[in-house]
Amino acid sequence: MFPKNAWYVACTPDEIADKPLGRTICGQPVALYRGAEGRVAAVEDFCPHRGAALSLGSVVDGNLMCGYHGLVMGCDGKAVSMPKQRVGGFPCIRSYPVVERHGFIWIWPGDFGQADEAAIPDLFWADHPEWAYGGGLYHIGCDYRLMIDNLMDLTHEAYVHTDSIGQGEIDEAPVKTRVEGDQVVTSRVMHGIIAPPFWQAAMRAHGLDDQAPVDRWQMSRFHAPGHVLIDVGVALAGKGGYDADPHDKVSAIVVDFMTPETESSHWYFWGMARHFQPDDAALTDAIREGQGRIFSQDLAVLEAQQRNQSLFPDRRLLALDIDAGGVRARRVLDGLLQAEAPAAS
């Protein structure tokens, strides 16, 4: 159900700051930790001695020591040592390509030899002095594709997020869907409206009149297997919208990385990279808190949706024009799965 020859976000650096982390990714139990010289490593979360979870152990001299009987495993998945025992003939466990970049730990759960670091998304804002980022992580009990559907059609904001980013004009603005290379893009623009509460607060923080009419935009960009980056913002009406002068707008990128855990659960790394007031740490915290509340509303809807689909597996879901982005994204994923199928068989 999920492509494996691809880069997924496995965790954030703080999650493996002082101990190993166990996480199931694409149905595979993985132990992540910092090995020699602080380099990130990932191996199968399975001790070849008695099958204990290596992630419950500790890091010793850059290797991972099982917390059950002290077997030490190297970053390459080979047994290194064990007190009073000979372990040279122990079977290797799987190791995974991992890269620390842009404030995330990326993992390639598929064929080791096909891992290409150049395929990791270029998050230009991650180290840019004019941008600030804050985010978090949710574990969500639903198929990761349901979250992709959710993010590629933001019509639901008018109904699910009425107290923050939702407004009636969303329903009235047409949605456009297009394909740009290997990306699927959906976009919606609203002209001459009053900003919803979230963006009014952002306007005030940027010194703009929060009651002034604005032009608002939303552009969701899907990149396989589970990345959706959404260009969002408002600009004073008539000032150029998305292309307005920075003094006349507040804009951001909603960051969404979906990493499958199982066929009915995933890890959701969310955040916002904003292009205004980058040095205001209090604003970063406030936006993170507000965004966390917004996404918790999505969580409730999606988990209920997953329960319904599990109860009624034969029900066919309907697709309208607003669903075009999600439908095309699923086609991309289906193509990747088909490409991997011959190798798997």
C-alpha positions as CSV (number, residue, x, y, z in Angstrom):
1,M,0.0,0.0,0.0
2,F,3.0,2.3,0.4
3,P,6.0,2.8,-1.8
4,K,9.3,1.8,-0.1
5,N,11.9,3.1,-2.5
6,A,11.5,6.6,-1.3
7,W,12.5,9.0,1.4
8,Y,10.3,9.4,4.5
9,V,10.7,11.5,7.6
10,A,11.6,9.0,10.3
11,C,11.9,11.4,13.3
12,T,13.2,14.7,14.4
13,P,16.7,15.1,15.8
14,D,15.5,15.8,19.3
15,E,13.8,12.4,19.4
16,I,17.1,10.6,19.4
17,A,19.1,13.1,21.3
18,D,20.0,10.9,24.3
19,K,18.6,7.4,23.6
20,P,17.5,5.1,20.8
21,L,14.1,5.4,19.3
22,G,11.9,2.6,18.1
23,R,9.5,3.4,15.3
24,T,7.5,1.3,12.8
25,I,7.9,2.7,9.3
26,C,6.2,1.2,6.3
27,G,5.4,-1.8,8.4
28,Q,9.0,-2.3,9.4
29,P,10.2,-2.0,13.0
30,V,13.3,0.3,13.0
31,A,15.7,1.4,15.8
32,L,17.1,4.9,15.2
33,Y,20.0,6.3,17.2
34,R,23.2,8.4,17.0
35,G,26.3,6.3,16.4
36,A,29.9,7.2,16.1
37,E,30.7,10.9,16.0
38,G,26.9,11.6,16.4
39,R,26.0,10.2,13.0
40,V,22.5,9.0,12.7
41,A,22.0,5.2,12.1
42,A,19.0,3.0,11.6
43,V,18.8,-0.8,11.9
44,E,16.0,-3.4,12.2
45,D,14.6,-3.2,15.7
46,F,15.3,-6.9,16.3
47,C,18.1,-8.4,18.3
48,P,19.3,-11.6,16.5
49,H,19.9,-13.3,19.9
50,R,16.4,-13.5,21.4
51,G,14.4,-11.1,19.3
52,A,14.3,-8.3,21.8
53,A,13.7,-4.7,20.7
54,L,17.1,-3.1,20.2
55,S,15.5,0.4,20.7
56,L,15.0,-0.5,24.4
57,G,18.8,-0.7,24.7
58,S,21.5,1.9,24.8
59,V,24.3,3.4,22.7
60,V,27.8,2.2,23.6
61,D,30.9,3.5,21.8
62,G,28.8,4.3,18.7
63,N,27.1,0.9,18.6
64,L,23.7,-0.2,19.8
65,M,23.7,-2.5,22.8
66,C,20.6,-4.7,23.4
67,G,19.1,-4.1,26.8
68,Y,18.2,-7.7,27.3
69,H,21.5,-9.6,27.3
70,G,24.1,-7.0,26.2
71,L,24.6,-8.0,22.6
72,V,26.2,-5.1,20.8
73,M,25.2,-4.5,17.2
74,G,27.0,-2.2,14.7
75,C,25.4,0.5,12.5
76,D,25.8,-1.9,9.6
77,G,23.6,-4.6,11.3
78,K,26.5,-6.9,12.2
79,A,27.0,-8.3,15.7
80,V,30.1,-6.7,17.4
81,S,30.4,-8.3,20.8
82,M,28.6,-9.9,23.8
83,P,29.9,-10.5,27.3
84,K,31.5,-14.0,27.5
85,Q,30.1,-15.1,24.1
86,R,31.3,-15.6,20.6
87,V,29.0,-13.7,18.2
88,G,31.0,-13.7,14.9
89,G,28.6,-16.1,13.3
90,F,25.4,-14.3,14.3
91,P,23.2,-13.4,11.4
92,C,23.1,-9.8,10.3
93,I,20.0,-7.6,10.7
94,R,18.9,-5.1,8.2
95,S,20.4,-1.5,8.2
96,Y,18.7,1.4,6.5
97,P,20.0,4.5,4.6
98,V,19.4,7.6,6.8
99,V,20.2,11.2,6.3
100,E,19.9,14.2,8.7
101,R,18.9,17.2,6.7
102,H,16.6,20.3,7.0
103,G,15.9,19.6,10.7
104,F,14.6,16.1,10.0
105,I,15.9,12.5,10.0
106,W,15.1,10.9,6.6
107,I,14.9,7.1,6.0
108,W,14.8,5.0,2.9
109,P,12.9,1.8,3.8
110,G,13.3,0.1,0.4
111,D,16.2,-1.2,-1.6
112,F,19.4,0.1,0.0
113,G,21.2,0.3,-3.3
114,Q,18.6,2.6,-4.8
115,A,18.7,5.3,-2.1
116,D,19.6,8.6,-3.7
117,E,20.1,11.6,-1.3
118,A,19.4,14.0,-4.2
119,A,15.8,12.9,-4.0
120,I,15.3,14.4,-0.5
121,P,13.1,17.5,-0.8
122,D,14.9,20.8,-0.9
123,L,13.4,22.7,2.0
124,F,15.0,26.1,1.1
125,W,13.4,27.8,4.1
126,A,15.0,25.4,6.7
127,D,18.2,27.4,7.1
128,H,17.1,30.7,5.6
129,P,17.5,33.8,8.0
130,E,14.3,35.4,6.6
131,W,12.2,32.3,7.6
132,A,11.2,30.7,10.9
133,Y,9.9,27.2,11.5
134,G,7.9,25.5,14.3
135,G,6.1,22.2,14.2
136,G,5.2,18.9,15.9
137,L,4.3,15.3,15.5
138,Y,1.0,13.4,15.7
139,H,0.4,9.7,15.5
140,I,-2.8,9.2,13.5
141,G,-4.9,6.0,13.3
142,C,-5.7,6.2,9.6
143,D,-4.2,5.4,6.2
144,Y,-1.7,8.0,5.3
145,R,-3.4,8.6,2.0
146,L,-6.5,9.9,3.8
147,M,-4.3,12.7,5.1
148,I,-3.0,13.4,1.6
149,D,-6.6,13.6,0.4
150,N,-7.3,16.1,3.3
151,L,-4.4,18.3,2.4
152,M,-5.0,18.3,-1.3
153,D,-8.6,19.5,-0.9
154,L,-8.8,22.3,1.7
155,T,-12.6,22.8,1.2
156,H,-13.0,21.1,4.6
157,E,-11.5,24.2,6.3
158,A,-14.9,25.9,6.0
159,Y,-16.5,23.2,8.1
160,V,-13.8,21.6,10.3
161,H,-11.8,24.7,11.2
162,T,-14.5,27.4,11.6
163,D,-12.7,29.1,14.5
164,S,-9.3,29.5,12.9
165,I,-8.6,29.2,9.2
166,G,-12.1,28.4,7.8
167,Q,-14.4,30.9,6.1
168,G,-17.4,30.7,3.7
169,E,-15.5,32.2,0.8
170,I,-13.4,28.9,0.6
171,D,-16.5,27.2,-0.8
172,E,-17.2,29.9,-3.3
173,A,-13.7,30.0,-4.8
174,P,-13.0,27.5,-7.6
175,V,-10.2,24.9,-7.2
176,K,-7.7,24.4,-9.9
177,T,-5.6,21.2,-10.3
178,R,-2.5,20.7,-12.4
179,V,0.6,18.5,-12.7
180,E,4.0,20.1,-12.6
181,G,6.6,17.5,-13.4
182,D,6.4,14.9,-10.6
183,Q,4.2,17.2,-8.4
184,V,0.4,17.5,-8.2
185,V,-0.8,21.0,-7.4
186,T,-4.2,22.3,-6.3
187,S,-4.8,26.0,-5.8
188,R,-7.5,28.3,-4.7
189,V,-7.5,32.2,-4.6
190,M,-10.0,34.4,-2.8
191,H,-10.2,38.1,-3.6
192,G,-11.3,41.0,-1.5
193,I,-12.2,39.1,1.7
194,I,-11.8,39.6,5.4
195,A,-9.1,37.3,6.7
196,P,-10.2,34.5,9.1
197,P,-9.0,34.6,12.8
198,F,-5.6,32.8,12.3
199,W,-4.6,35.2,9.5
200,Q,-5.9,38.2,11.3
201,A,-3.6,37.4,14.2
202,A,-0.7,37.0,11.7
203,M,-1.6,40.4,10.1
204,R,-1.5,42.1,13.5
205,A,1.9,40.5,14.3
206,H,3.2,42.0,11.0
207,G,1.8,45.5,11.6
208,L,-1.1,45.2,9.1
209,D,-4.7,46.2,9.7
210,D,-6.5,42.9,10.4
211,Q,-9.8,44.3,9.2
212,A,-8.6,45.4,5.8
213,P,-9.8,43.4,2.8
214,V,-7.2,40.9,1.6
215,D,-6.5,38.5,-1.2
216,R,-5.9,35.0,0.1
217,W,-4.3,32.0,-1.5
218,Q,-3.8,28.3,-0.9
219,M,-1.5,26.1,-3.1
220,S,-1.1,22.5,-2.0
221,R,1.9,20.7,-3.6
222,F,2.1,16.9,-3.3
223,H,5.4,15.2,-3.9
224,A,5.4,11.4,-3.6
225,P,5.4,9.5,-1.4
226,G,4.0,11.5,1.4
227,H,5.0,15.2,1.3
228,V,2.5,18.0,1.0
229,L,3.8,21.6,1.2
230,I,1.1,24.3,1.1
231,D,1.8,27.9,0.1
232,V,-0.6,30.0,2.1
233,G,-1.1,33.6,3.0
234,V,-3.0,36.9,2.7
235,A,-2.0,40.2,1.1
236,L,-3.8,43.6,1.3
237,A,-6.3,43.5,-1.5
238,G,-5.1,44.7,-4.9
239,K,-1.4,44.6,-3.9
240,G,-0.5,41.6,-6.0
241,G,-1.6,38.6,-3.9
242,Y,1.0,35.9,-3.8
243,D,3.5,38.2,-5.5
244,A,2.8,41.2,-3.3
245,D,5.6,43.1,-1.5
246,P,6.6,41.4,1.8
247,H,5.5,44.6,3.6
248,D,1.9,44.1,2.3
249,K,1.4,40.4,3.1
250,V,1.9,37.6,5.5
251,S,2.8,34.3,3.9
252,A,3.9,30.8,5.0
253,I,4.4,27.2,4.0
254,V,2.4,24.6,5.8
255,V,4.7,21.6,6.1
256,D,3.2,18.1,6.1
257,F,5.2,14.9,6.0
258,M,3.2,11.7,6.2
259,T,5.1,8.5,7.1
260,P,3.1,5.3,7.0
261,E,3.3,3.1,10.1
262,T,0.8,0.4,9.0
263,E,-1.9,0.2,6.4
264,S,-4.2,2.0,8.9
265,S,-1.9,4.4,10.8
266,H,0.9,6.9,10.1
267,W,3.2,9.4,11.7
268,Y,2.3,13.0,10.8
269,F,5.1,15.6,11.0
270,W,3.5,19.0,10.7
271,G,4.6,22.6,11.0
272,M,4.7,26.0,9.5
273,A,7.6,27.9,7.9
274,R,6.7,31.6,7.9
275,H,8.1,34.5,5.9
276,F,7.4,37.2,8.5
277,Q,8.8,38.2,11.9
278,P,11.3,35.3,11.8
279,D,13.1,36.4,15.0
280,D,9.9,36.4,17.1
281,A,10.2,33.2,19.2
282,A,7.0,33.9,21.1
283,L,5.2,34.2,17.8
284,T,6.7,30.9,16.6
285,D,5.4,29.2,19.8
286,A,1.9,30.8,19.4
287,I,1.6,29.7,15.8
288,R,2.8,26.1,16.7
289,E,0.2,25.9,19.5
290,G,-2.6,27.2,17.2
291,Q,-1.6,25.0,14.4
292,G,-1.5,22.0,16.7
293,R,-5.1,22.7,17.7
294,I,-6.1,23.0,14.0
295,F,-4.5,19.6,13.1
296,S,-6.0,17.9,16.1
297,Q,-9.4,18.7,14.5
298,D,-8.3,16.9,11.4
299,L,-7.1,14.0,13.4
300,A,-10.6,13.4,14.9
301,V,-12.2,13.5,11.5
302,L,-9.6,11.2,9.8
303,E,-9.6,8.6,12.5
304,A,-13.4,8.4,12.3
305,Q,-13.1,8.2,8.5
306,Q,-10.7,5.2,8.9
307,R,-13.1,3.4,11.2
308,N,-15.9,3.8,8.8
309,Q,-13.8,2.5,5.9
310,S,-12.8,-0.5,8.0
311,L,-16.5,-1.2,8.9
312,F,-17.6,-0.8,5.3
313,P,-14.7,-2.0,3.1
314,D,-17.0,-2.5,0.1
315,R,-18.4,1.1,0.0
316,R,-17.1,3.1,-3.0
317,L,-16.1,6.6,-2.1
318,L,-17.3,9.4,-4.5
319,A,-14.9,11.8,-6.2
320,L,-16.0,15.3,-7.1
321,D,-14.0,18.1,-8.9
322,I,-12.7,19.3,-5.5
323,D,-11.1,15.8,-5.0
324,A,-9.0,16.0,-8.2
325,G,-5.8,16.7,-6.4
326,G,-6.1,13.7,-4.1
327,V,-7.2,11.5,-6.9
328,R,-4.1,12.4,-9.0
329,A,-1.8,12.0,-6.0
330,R,-3.1,8.5,-5.5
331,R,-2.5,7.7,-9.2
332,V,1.1,8.8,-8.7
333,L,1.4,6.5,-5.7
334,D,-0.2,3.6,-7.6
335,G,2.4,4.1,-10.3
336,L,5.2,3.8,-7.8
337,L,3.7,0.7,-6.3
338,Q,3.4,-0.9,-9.7
339,A,7.0,0.0,-10.5
340,E,8.2,-1.7,-7.3
341,A,6.0,-4.8,-7.8
342,P,8.3,-6.7,-10.2
343,A,11.3,-6.3,-7.9
344,A,9.2,-7.4,-4.9
345,S,8.0,-10.5,-6.7
